[in-house]
Amino acid sequence: MKKDHAQEIELRLLIVLRELEAQSSASSSYSPGELSFTDEMRQLSEYVKVAGEYEIAYESIVATLSAHLFVLTGPAAVALLEAGLLLGYKTSRKEDALFDRR
C-alpha cells in the first residue's frame, strides 16, 4: 500500500465498519465456534482505528461479508470497492488470486 493512500483507505473502511456495526441483527448468522458479532466488530474497529492494520481489516471485512447476513448501502459498497482498489487485492486466499495486483 502506498503511504499516501492510508488515510483514504482508513476513511473508506470506517464507512463500511459503521454500517456493519449498525446491523446487530446479523449476529444471528454467527455460529458458536467463531467470534461473536460484538467481538468481531470490536476487533475490526481496533484493526482500523488503533493498529492501522488496514490490510487485515479489509480482508476480515470481505470474509465477514461473505459469511454473514449483512447488507451494504450503495455508498458503502463503493467505499469497500475503492479500498480494495487502493490496496490492490481482494484477499490473500488462493481463490482470489485473480484480483491481486501486489
N, C-alpha and C positions, 0 to 999 in steps of 0.2 A: 504494500500500500504506500502510495506517495504521501509524504508528510503533510502536504498542503490539503490533502483530501480528508484527513482525520476529522476535522471539525464538521465537514459536510456529511460524512458517514455517520458521525455521532448524532447529528440533528435528525437524520432520516431514521436511524434505529430507534430514537426516542419517540418519534411519531408512531411507529409500529408498536413499540412497547406499551405506550399509553392505551392504544386500542386493545391490546391483549389483556392488559390489567383490568380493563373495564368489563371484560367478558367472563366474570366468575362462573357463569352458567356452564362454561366449557369444562369446568372442574369435574363434571360427571363423566367425562370421557377419559379421565386419568385412572390408571389401574393401580392397585395397591403396591405393586412391585417397583413403581417409579416415584420420582419426586412428586409431591403434591402440587396442585396448581399454585398455591401460595408460595411454596418454597421455590418453584421454578421461576415465578415472576420476580421473586427477591434475587435469585441468582442471576437472572438476565439483567436486572437493574444494576447489580454490582459489577457485572462484566462491562457494562456501558459507562455508568456514572462514576464508579470508583476506580476500577482497574484499567479502563481504557482498552479493554480486550475486545475490540470491535469485530475481529475475525471470528472469535469464539462466539460472541453474541449473535452475529449474523448466522453462522451455521446452526446454532441452537434454535434460533427463531425459525429458520427454514425447517428443521426437523420437527419442531413443535407444531408448526402449521400443517405439516404432512401427517402428523399422527393424531391430531385432536380437532375438535369441532369449533374452530374459530372462524370468524368471518371478518374480512378486512374491507374497509371502505375503499373506493377508488383511489383517493389521495394516499392512503396508507399503503396500498398495493404498489402504487407508482414509487413511493418512497423506498419500499423494500427492493424493488427492481433497480432503482438508481443506486442504492447502497451496493447491491451485487455488481452492478456495472463498474462502480468506482473501485471495488475490491478486486474485480477481475475473475471471479469464480462463483459457483453456487455452493458447493460443499466439497470436502476432500474425499467423499465416497467415490468408489470406482464407477458407479453408475452415473455420476455427474461429471466425469472427466471431459465430456464434450464441451462443457461450459467453462472450463479452466483456461485462463489466459496468463497464469503466473509464469 
